[in-house]
Amino acid sequence: DAKAENDTLRDDVAAGRRRLLINATCPAMPAGQSTATARVDNAARPGLADAAQRDYFTLRERVMTMQKQLEGAQEYIRNLYITGQHHQPEADHGKN
């Protein structure tokens, strides 16, 4: 199932059996500065590549949409039971 697959992937990455690659960009150092002389606070910082950043926010949006849909479905089902509008399945009396 999907959860087991995700758990296995996470465990493999943590154990070093698989690598997690992130598409990132690393800006060039300012002119006249080398990595040996650059201070941490003014060094160029890496960031997600444009496509990876778009993909990240698309994924977040889709997860939020799915969450709202799931909550809506759960609320709908709860309301059916509260109002008594649900139907119990009829007993099968050996009919096919």
Order of alpha helices (4+ residues) and beta strands (2+ residues): alpha-beta-beta-alpha
